[in-house]
Amino acid sequence: MKKLLFGSLIVVVLLILILPVTAQSECPVLKATQKCTDVQLTWTSYTGAEKYVLFRSTNNLNPPIVGSTTGLEFTDPNVPAGQYYYQVLPIVDGDYVFTCGATSLPVTVTSCTSTPEFPSMFLPATTIIGMLGAVLLIQRTREQ
């Protein structure tokens, strides 16, 4: 029994020493920020990723691809108003790393409207002087 345990221990130690140890990369962390009708996506890197594929959905189920990039950021332009989830998947050796898909918190996209310009409550001095002059002129003509 002792020989069996000792032999198993030696085999385990040899396997640890012989087999290469590959560290698993951290999964990407995805952040989505709305800027008018564009959504800016940024994420952390995944070791060995050749590129990243990005998805967008309204229910976080079966999302369509919105783009891909080799970098760590992507802008999804002209997104219709609504609430969306984004997902980024790294590709390593031509295959998706499904165990490391990062999903964003929901992003609410609204259309951008410019701030309306309201007329100033203060009239320029030249306008006030001109109006005052017109009132004085009308008053003089009445007196005559």
C-alpha positions as CSV (number, residue, x, y, z in Angstrom):
1,M,0.0,0.0,0.0
2,K,2.8,2.4,0.9
3,K,4.5,1.6,-2.4
4,L,1.3,2.4,-4.3
5,L,0.9,5.7,-2.6
6,F,4.5,6.6,-3.0
7,G,4.4,5.6,-6.7
8,S,1.3,7.7,-7.3
9,L,2.9,10.7,-5.6
10,I,6.0,10.4,-7.9
11,V,3.8,10.3,-11.0
12,V,1.8,13.4,-9.9
13,V,5.1,15.3,-9.2
14,L,6.5,14.3,-12.5
15,L,3.4,15.4,-14.3
16,I,3.5,18.7,-12.6
17,L,7.2,19.2,-13.6
18,I,6.8,17.9,-17.2
19,L,3.5,19.4,-18.3
20,P,3.7,23.0,-19.3
21,V,1.6,25.3,-17.1
22,T,-0.4,27.7,-19.0
23,A,-2.0,30.5,-17.1
24,Q,-5.7,31.2,-18.0
25,S,-6.1,34.8,-19.1
26,E,-8.5,37.1,-17.2
27,C,-11.8,37.4,-19.0
28,P,-12.5,40.9,-20.6
29,V,-14.4,43.4,-18.6
30,L,-16.7,45.4,-20.8
31,K,-17.9,49.0,-20.3
32,A,-20.5,50.7,-22.5
33,T,-21.1,54.4,-22.6
34,Q,-23.9,56.2,-24.5
35,K,-23.0,59.3,-26.5
36,C,-26.2,60.5,-28.2
37,T,-27.0,57.7,-30.6
38,D,-23.5,56.2,-30.5
39,V,-22.4,53.6,-27.9
40,Q,-18.7,53.6,-27.0
41,L,-17.5,50.2,-25.9
42,T,-14.2,49.6,-24.1
43,W,-12.9,46.4,-22.5
44,T,-9.8,44.9,-20.9
45,S,-7.6,42.6,-23.0
46,Y,-7.6,38.8,-23.2
47,T,-4.2,37.2,-23.5
48,G,-3.7,35.7,-26.9
49,A,-6.8,37.3,-28.5
50,E,-6.4,37.9,-32.2
51,K,-9.5,40.0,-32.3
52,Y,-12.7,40.7,-30.5
53,V,-16.3,40.3,-31.8
54,L,-19.0,42.5,-30.5
55,F,-22.7,41.7,-30.2
56,R,-25.8,43.9,-29.4
57,S,-29.2,42.7,-28.3
58,T,-32.3,44.0,-26.5
59,N,-32.8,40.9,-24.4
60,N,-29.3,39.5,-24.1
61,L,-30.4,36.4,-26.1
62,N,-29.1,35.4,-29.5
63,P,-27.4,38.8,-30.2
64,P,-26.4,39.7,-33.7
65,I,-22.8,40.8,-34.5
66,V,-22.3,44.6,-34.7
67,G,-18.6,44.5,-35.5
68,S,-15.2,43.2,-34.7
69,T,-11.8,44.8,-34.0
70,T,-8.3,43.9,-33.0
71,G,-8.2,46.8,-30.5
72,L,-9.8,47.4,-27.1
73,E,-12.5,49.8,-28.1
74,F,-15.3,50.0,-30.6
75,T,-18.1,52.6,-31.4
76,D,-21.5,51.3,-32.4
77,P,-22.8,54.3,-34.4
78,N,-26.4,55.4,-35.0
79,V,-28.1,53.0,-32.5
80,P,-31.9,53.3,-32.5
81,A,-33.4,54.5,-29.3
82,G,-34.0,51.7,-26.8
83,Q,-32.2,49.6,-24.1
84,Y,-29.4,47.3,-25.2
85,Y,-26.9,44.8,-23.9
86,Y,-23.5,44.4,-25.5
87,Q,-21.2,41.4,-25.4
88,V,-17.6,41.0,-26.4
89,L,-16.0,37.7,-27.2
90,P,-12.3,37.2,-27.8
91,I,-11.1,35.0,-30.6
92,V,-8.0,32.9,-30.0
93,D,-6.5,30.6,-32.8
94,G,-9.5,31.4,-34.9
95,D,-12.1,30.2,-32.3
96,Y,-14.4,32.1,-30.0
97,V,-13.6,31.8,-26.3
98,F,-17.1,31.2,-25.2
99,T,-16.1,30.8,-21.6
100,C,-15.0,34.4,-21.5
101,G,-17.8,36.5,-23.0
102,A,-18.2,39.8,-21.2
103,T,-21.7,41.4,-21.1
104,S,-22.3,45.0,-20.4
105,L,-24.9,46.4,-18.1
106,P,-27.9,47.6,-20.0
107,V,-27.4,50.8,-22.0
108,T,-30.3,53.1,-22.7
109,V,-29.9,55.0,-26.0
110,T,-31.9,58.2,-26.5
111,S,-31.8,60.6,-29.4
112,C,-29.9,63.7,-28.8
113,T,-31.6,67.0,-29.1
114,S,-29.8,70.3,-29.0
115,T,-30.7,72.8,-26.3
116,P,-33.2,75.3,-27.7
117,E,-32.0,78.9,-27.7
118,F,-34.3,81.2,-25.8
119,P,-34.4,84.9,-26.7
120,S,-32.6,87.1,-24.3
121,M,-34.6,88.9,-21.8
122,F,-32.3,91.9,-22.2
123,L,-32.4,93.9,-25.3
124,P,-29.3,95.4,-26.7
125,A,-28.8,99.1,-25.8
126,T,-29.1,100.2,-29.5
127,T,-32.5,98.7,-29.7
128,I,-33.6,100.4,-26.5
129,I,-32.3,103.8,-27.6
130,G,-33.9,103.3,-31.0
131,M,-37.3,102.5,-29.4
132,L,-37.0,105.5,-27.0
133,G,-36.2,107.7,-30.0
134,A,-39.3,106.5,-31.8
135,V,-41.5,107.1,-28.8
136,L,-40.1,110.7,-28.4
137,L,-40.6,111.4,-32.1
138,I,-44.2,110.2,-32.0
139,Q,-44.9,112.3,-28.9
140,R,-43.4,115.4,-30.6
141,T,-45.6,114.9,-33.6
142,R,-48.7,114.7,-31.5
143,E,-47.8,117.9,-29.7
144,Q,-47.5,119.8,-32.9
